[in-house]
Amino acid sequence: MMRFYFFSVAVLMCFCTHAEDGNRLWLRYDRISNANVLHQYMQQQWNNVQNFIDEERFQQVKMLLSIQEKDAMWWKDACLLYFQTFSKMPIPSTTEKPKQSLEYYQSLKHPFAPGIGGNN
């Protein structure tokens, strides 16, 4: 828990400091969180190797990439809302608004995530 606290303070300090262009990093969050662009690129790259990999393995990794993309999107939204509680700043107009509330993201349970429960 203490590690997460220090991480939170460090990230908050980053969001509240000024970038080279004079804007607070909070206002540049859209440039920091391009998870969807990265995952689209990864999916395109994976699609390019389909002819070189057996179909079962190709489909399995494609499914995992899809899960990873969805997880990255809700994680981005959860982080944005969580750090907004400390920054007290509105979400930048250039940033896509979170799809759910912070309470929703905090209520999510992940019993089958690696390292949680009996999954070790």
PATILUM-221398 format. One record per atom (N, C-alpha, C): residue number from 1; residue in three letters; atom name; x, y, z. Coordinates in pm, whole numbers, plus 50000, padded with zeros to 5 digits. Each point is the difference from the previous one (the first is absolute). Last residue first. Layout:
BEGIN
NUM; ALA; CA; X; Y; Z
...
This chain:
BEGIN
120; ASN; N; 49849; 48217; 49136
120; ASN; CA; 50147; 50004; 49997
120; ASN; C; 50056; 49870; 49948
119; ASN; N; 49526; 50146; 50090
119; ASN; CA; 50051; 49993; 49863
119; ASN; C; 50151; 49996; 49991
118; GLY; N; 49650; 50048; 50374
118; GLY; CA; 50061; 49870; 49977
118; GLY; C; 50058; 49983; 49861
117; GLY; N; 49942; 50496; 50184
117; GLY; CA; 49930; 49880; 50049
117; GLY; C; 50078; 49874; 49974
116; ILE; N; 50184; 50366; 49713
116; ILE; CA; 49892; 50028; 50095
116; ILE; C; 49937; 49867; 50041
115; GLY; N; 50353; 50048; 49666
115; GLY; CA; 50053; 50049; 50126
115; GLY; C; 49894; 50029; 50105
114; PRO; N; 49844; 50005; 49495
114; PRO; CA; 50123; 49937; 50049
114; PRO; C; 50048; 50065; 50130
113; ALA; N; 49478; 50004; 49890
113; ALA; CA; 50119; 50071; 49953
113; ALA; C; 50124; 49930; 50056
112; PHE; N; 49525; 49898; 50086
112; PHE; CA; 50081; 49912; 49916
112; PHE; C; 50123; 50069; 49942
111; PRO; N; 49659; 50214; 50285
111; PRO; CA; 50047; 49880; 50071
111; PRO; C; 50092; 49911; 49917
110; HIS; N; 49815; 50505; 50015
110; HIS; CA; 50077; 49927; 49900
110; HIS; C; 50057; 49873; 50063
109; LYS; N; 49604; 50436; 50062
109; LYS; CA; 50074; 49889; 50061
109; LYS; C; 50067; 49922; 49888
108; LEU; N; 49776; 50532; 50080
108; LEU; CA; 50032; 49884; 49916
108; LEU; C; 50082; 49898; 50077
107; SER; N; 49857; 50445; 50155
107; SER; CA; 49920; 49884; 50039
107; SER; C; 50032; 49875; 49919
106; GLN; N; 50197; 50435; 49920
106; GLN; CA; 50047; 49949; 50129
106; GLN; C; 49925; 49875; 50043
105; TYR; N; 49866; 50228; 49608
105; TYR; CA; 50130; 49936; 49979
105; TYR; C; 50055; 49943; 50130
104; TYR; N; 49594; 50243; 50025
104; TYR; CA; 49982; 49879; 49919
104; TYR; C; 50133; 49926; 49985
103; GLU; N; 50005; 50418; 50208
103; GLU; CA; 49943; 49898; 50088
103; GLU; C; 49980; 49869; 49924
102; LEU; N; 50137; 50382; 49762
102; LEU; CA; 50109; 49944; 50078
102; LEU; C; 49949; 49888; 50091
101; SER; N; 49710; 50078; 49563
101; SER; CA; 50045; 50081; 50115
101; SER; C; 50118; 49933; 50069
100; GLN; N; 49908; 49936; 49462
100; GLN; CA; 49933; 49970; 50126
100; GLN; C; 50052; 50094; 50109
99; LYS; N; 50160; 50034; 49554
99; LYS; CA; 49870; 49943; 49970
99; LYS; C; 49918; 49971; 50126
98; PRO; N; 50383; 50403; 49905
98; PRO; CA; 49984; 49861; 50047
98; PRO; C; 49857; 49951; 49977
97; LYS; N; 50204; 50378; 49676
97; LYS; CA; 49943; 49988; 50133
97; LYS; C; 49988; 49853; 50039
96; GLU; N; 50372; 50224; 49666
96; GLU; CA; 49872; 49928; 49996
96; GLU; C; 49950; 49979; 50142
95; THR; N; 50319; 50415; 49875
95; THR; CA; 50004; 49861; 50046
95; THR; C; 49861; 49939; 49994
94; THR; N; 50109; 50463; 49911
94; THR; CA; 50056; 49920; 49891
94; THR; C; 50005; 49851; 50035
93; SER; N; 49859; 50341; 50310
93; SER; CA; 49901; 49991; 49892
93; SER; C; 50049; 49914; 49884
92; PRO; N; 50152; 49927; 50522
92; PRO; CA; 50031; 50084; 49885
92; PRO; C; 49902; 49978; 49885
91; ILE; N; 49858; 49940; 50509
91; ILE; CA; 50064; 49916; 49899
91; ILE; C; 50025; 50087; 49877
90; PRO; N; 49994; 50251; 50467
90; PRO; CA; 49907; 49933; 49909
90; PRO; C; 50078; 49913; 49901
89; MET; N; 50196; 50084; 50494
89; MET; CA; 49988; 50068; 49871
89; MET; C; 49897; 49928; 49914
88; LYS; N; 50193; 49880; 50445
88; LYS; CA; 49884; 50091; 50008
88; LYS; C; 49982; 50080; 49871
87; SER; N; 50331; 49646; 50161
87; SER; CA; 50035; 50123; 49928
87; SER; C; 49892; 50106; 50012
86; PHE; N; 49939; 49566; 50195
86; PHE; CA; 50109; 50072; 50066
86; PHE; C; 50030; 50133; 49932
85; THR; N; 49672; 49704; 49826
85; THR; CA; 49957; 50028; 50136
85; THR; C; 50106; 50077; 50077
84; GLN; N; 50085; 49839; 49564
84; GLN; CA; 49921; 50124; 49999
84; GLN; C; 49953; 50033; 50141
83; PHE; N; 50222; 49596; 49911
83; PHE; CA; 50092; 50112; 50019
83; PHE; C; 49929; 50134; 49991
82; TYR; N; 49741; 49607; 49931
82; TYR; CA; 50065; 49991; 50130
82; TYR; C; 50090; 50122; 50024
81; LEU; N; 49791; 49947; 49578
81; LEU; CA; 49906; 50041; 50104
81; LEU; C; 50063; 49999; 50138
80; LEU; N; 50264; 49848; 49638
80; LEU; CA; 49964; 50140; 49979
80; LEU; C; 49907; 50049; 50111
79; CYS; N; 50110; 49544; 49990
79; CYS; CA; 50113; 50083; 50044
79; CYS; C; 49967; 50148; 49987
78; ALA; N; 49685; 49692; 49834
78; ALA; CA; 50007; 49992; 50146
78; ALA; C; 50112; 50088; 50054
77; ASP; N; 49957; 49956; 49531
77; ASP; CA; 49889; 50077; 50056
77; ASP; C; 50006; 50003; 50153
76; LYS; N; 50313; 49731; 49777
76; LYS; CA; 50026; 50141; 49969
76; LYS; C; 49892; 50087; 50063
75; TRP; N; 49937; 49539; 50021
75; TRP; CA; 50107; 50041; 50092
75; TRP; C; 50033; 50148; 49980
74; TRP; N; 49695; 49792; 49708
74; TRP; CA; 49938; 50029; 50130
74; TRP; C; 50105; 50044; 50102
73; MET; N; 50163; 49892; 49571
73; MET; CA; 49906; 50113; 49991
73; MET; C; 49936; 50028; 50136
72; ALA; N; 50288; 49626; 49947
72; ALA; CA; 50076; 50126; 49995
72; ALA; C; 49906; 50120; 49998
71; ASP; N; 49813; 49566; 49976
71; ASP; CA; 50055; 50027; 50133
71; ASP; C; 50075; 50134; 50003
70; LYS; N; 49841; 49846; 49585
70; LYS; CA; 49888; 50040; 50087
70; LYS; C; 50050; 50034; 50140
69; GLU; N; 50319; 49831; 49699
69; GLU; CA; 49953; 50132; 49957
69; GLU; C; 49887; 50050; 50089
68; GLN; N; 50162; 49563; 50066
68; GLN; CA; 50097; 50099; 50045
68; GLN; C; 49955; 50141; 49962
67; ILE; N; 49750; 49638; 49839
67; ILE; CA; 49981; 50015; 50144
67; ILE; C; 50092; 50109; 50054
66; SER; N; 50059; 49884; 49555
66; SER; CA; 49870; 50067; 50017
66; SER; C; 49971; 50025; 50148
65; LEU; N; 50378; 49749; 49885
65; LEU; CA; 50022; 50140; 49965
65; LEU; C; 49871; 50081; 50018
64; LEU; N; 49975; 49533; 50054
64; LEU; CA; 50072; 50062; 50112
64; LEU; C; 50028; 50148; 49974
63; MET; N; 49805; 49747; 49653
63; MET; CA; 49905; 50014; 50110
63; MET; C; 50067; 50070; 50119
62; LYS; N; 50273; 49890; 49641
62; LYS; CA; 49908; 50107; 49958
62; LYS; C; 49897; 50027; 50111
61; VAL; N; 50290; 49635; 50050
61; VAL; CA; 50069; 50127; 50026
61; VAL; C; 49912; 50117; 49961
60; GLN; N; 49826; 49575; 49907
60; GLN; CA; 50020; 50014; 50144
60; GLN; C; 50066; 50134; 50033
59; GLN; N; 49947; 49873; 49546
59; GLN; CA; 49874; 50041; 50061
59; GLN; C; 50013; 50021; 50150
58; PHE; N; 50378; 49835; 49764
58; PHE; CA; 49967; 50134; 49953
58; PHE; C; 49873; 50051; 50069
57; ARG; N; 50129; 49557; 50075
57; ARG; CA; 50087; 50094; 50072
57; ARG; C; 49967; 50144; 49960
56; GLU; N; 49772; 49660; 49767
56; GLU; CA; 49963; 49997; 50142
56; GLU; C; 50082; 50101; 50081
55; GLU; N; 50101; 49935; 49535
55; GLU; CA; 49874; 50073; 50024
55; GLU; C; 49962; 50005; 50148
54; ASP; N; 50520; 49971; 49836
54; ASP; CA; 49883; 49913; 49996
54; ASP; C; 49876; 50075; 50048
53; ILE; N; 50392; 50273; 49764
53; ILE; CA; 49972; 49938; 50130
53; ILE; C; 49877; 49911; 49986
52; PHE; N; 50171; 50292; 49653
52; PHE; CA; 50122; 49934; 50046
52; PHE; C; 49981; 49922; 50130
51; ASN; N; 49670; 50285; 49770
51; ASN; CA; 50038; 49895; 49905
51; ASN; C; 50121; 49919; 50046
50; GLN; N; 49843; 50385; 50254
50; GLN; CA; 49902; 49891; 50000
50; GLN; C; 50042; 49884; 49910
49; VAL; N; 50201; 50452; 50114
49; VAL; CA; 50073; 49873; 50009
49; VAL; C; 49908; 49879; 49995
48; ASN; N; 49845; 50463; 49989
48; ASN; CA; 50096; 49985; 49890
48; ASN; C; 50075; 49867; 50004
47; ASN; N; 49699; 50144; 50347
47; ASN; CA; 49926; 49957; 49880
47; ASN; C; 50095; 49975; 49883
46; TRP; N; 50176; 50187; 50394
46; TRP; CA; 49968; 49859; 50019
46; TRP; C; 49926; 49945; 49878
45; GLN; N; 50095; 50458; 50009
45; GLN; CA; 50124; 49923; 49987
45; GLN; C; 49973; 49850; 50014
44; GLN; N; 49641; 50292; 50076
44; GLN; CA; 50038; 50001; 49858
44; GLN; C; 50126; 49917; 49977
43; GLN; N; 49863; 50066; 50443
43; GLN; CA; 49906; 49911; 49931
43; GLN; C; 50033; 49992; 49851
42; MET; N; 50242; 50306; 50265
42; MET; CA; 50038; 49863; 50034
42; MET; C; 49910; 49899; 49927
41; TYR; N; 49894; 50455; 49952
41; TYR; CA; 50125; 49969; 49932
41; TYR; C; 50041; 49855; 50026
40; GLN; N; 49635; 50164; 50234
40; GLN; CA; 49964; 49987; 49858
40; GLN; C; 50124; 49962; 49919
39; HIS; N; 50066; 50100; 50450
39; HIS; CA; 49939; 49868; 49981
39; HIS; C; 49952; 49980; 49857
38; LEU; N; 50183; 50420; 50119
38; LEU; CA; 50102; 49896; 50013
38; LEU; C; 49940; 49862; 49974
37; VAL; N; 49707; 50363; 50017
37; VAL; CA; 50083; 50009; 49880
37; VAL; C; 50107; 49890; 50001
36; ASN; N; 49726; 50050; 50381
36; ASN; CA; 49925; 49944; 49888
36; ASN; C; 50081; 50004; 49870
35; ALA; N; 50177; 50193; 50399
35; ALA; CA; 49997; 49854; 50006
35; ALA; C; 49927; 49942; 49879
34; ASN; N; 50182; 50461; 50155
34; ASN; CA; 49954; 49957; 49869
34; ASN; C; 49997; 49849; 49991
33; SER; N; 50104; 50398; 50360
33; SER; CA; 49920; 49878; 50004
33; SER; C; 49942; 49965; 49864
32; ILE; N; 50277; 50391; 50078
32; ILE; CA; 50064; 49896; 50081
32; ILE; C; 49928; 49867; 49983
31; ARG; N; 49838; 50398; 49803
31; ARG; CA; 50123; 49961; 49931
31; ARG; C; 50070; 49886; 50073
30; ASP; N; 49611; 50194; 50184
30; ASP; CA; 49963; 49933; 49875
30; ASP; C; 50123; 49955; 49923
29; TYR; N; 50042; 50264; 50394
29; TYR; CA; 49972; 49859; 50027
29; TYR; C; 49966; 49924; 49873
28; ARG; N; 50130; 50476; 50116
28; ARG; CA; 50053; 49925; 49886
28; ARG; C; 49974; 49851; 50014
27; LEU; N; 49883; 50324; 50331
27; LEU; CA; 49935; 50050; 49880
27; LEU; C; 50047; 49926; 49875
26; TRP; N; 50197; 49905; 50419
26; TRP; CA; 49859; 49962; 50006
26; TRP; C; 49927; 50042; 49873
25; LEU; N; 50447; 50131; 50079
25; LEU; CA; 49986; 49869; 49938
25; LEU; C; 49856; 49952; 50002
24; ARG; N; 50099; 50522; 49983
24; ARG; CA; 50009; 49893; 50099
24; ARG; C; 49981; 49867; 49928
23; ASN; N; 50206; 50410; 49731
23; ASN; CA; 49873; 49943; 50045
23; ASN; C; 50025; 49898; 50110
22; GLY; N; 50357; 50221; 49764
22; GLY; CA; 49937; 50086; 50100
22; GLY; C; 49867; 49948; 50050
21; ASP; N; 50329; 49792; 49689
21; ASP; CA; 49924; 50104; 49933
21; ASP; C; 49925; 50091; 50097
20; GLU; N; 50262; 49625; 50153
20; GLU; CA; 50089; 50094; 49930
20; GLU; C; 49923; 50114; 49933
19; ALA; N; 49750; 49790; 50411
19; ALA; CA; 50076; 49937; 49893
19; ALA; C; 50084; 50107; 49931
18; HIS; N; 49816; 49991; 50529
18; HIS; CA; 49989; 50057; 49867
18; HIS; C; 50089; 49925; 49901
17; THR; N; 49739; 49803; 50457
17; THR; CA; 50117; 50077; 49958
17; THR; C; 49981; 50047; 49857
16; CYS; N; 49690; 49712; 50229
16; CYS; CA; 49987; 50138; 50045
16; CYS; C; 50120; 50086; 49963
15; PHE; N; 49968; 49529; 49906
15; PHE; CA; 49886; 50064; 49934
15; PHE; C; 49989; 50147; 50036
14; CYS; N; 50336; 49736; 50208
14; CYS; CA; 50027; 50012; 49857
14; CYS; C; 49887; 50074; 49930
13; MET; N; 49948; 49895; 50451
13; MET; CA; 50099; 50107; 49985
13; MET; C; 50032; 50020; 49852
12; LEU; N; 49723; 49641; 50105
12; LEU; CA; 49931; 50127; 50023
12; LEU; C; 50096; 50117; 49982
11; VAL; N; 50180; 49571; 49988
11; VAL; CA; 49923; 50028; 49878
11; VAL; C; 49927; 50132; 50013
10; ALA; N; 50235; 49850; 50377
10; ALA; CA; 50093; 50030; 49890
10; ALA; C; 49925; 50035; 49873
9; VAL; N; 49752; 49856; 50373
9; VAL; CA; 50055; 50135; 50024
9; VAL; C; 50093; 50039; 49885
8; SER; N; 49831; 49564; 49992
8; SER; CA; 49893; 50098; 49978
8; SER; C; 50051; 50142; 50017
7; PHE; N; 50289; 49644; 50105
7; PHE; CA; 49979; 50008; 49855
7; PHE; C; 49896; 50107; 49969
6; PHE; N; 50070; 49901; 50447
6; PHE; CA; 50113; 50076; 49947
6; PHE; C; 49989; 50015; 49848
5; TYR; N; 49673; 49736; 50210
5; TYR; CA; 49990; 50138; 50045
5; TYR; C; 50112; 50084; 49942
4; PHE; N; 50007; 49536; 49928
4; PHE; CA; 49900; 50065; 49916
4; PHE; C; 49985; 50147; 50038
3; ARG; N; 50281; 49736; 50265
3; ARG; CA; 50059; 50022; 49868
3; ARG; C; 49904; 50073; 49909
2; MET; N; 49849; 49867; 50423
2; MET; CA; 50087; 50116; 50009
2; MET; C; 50064; 50029; 49865
1; MET; N; 49737; 49613; 50050
1; MET; CA; 49917; 50120; 50000
1; MET; C; 50087; 50125; 50000
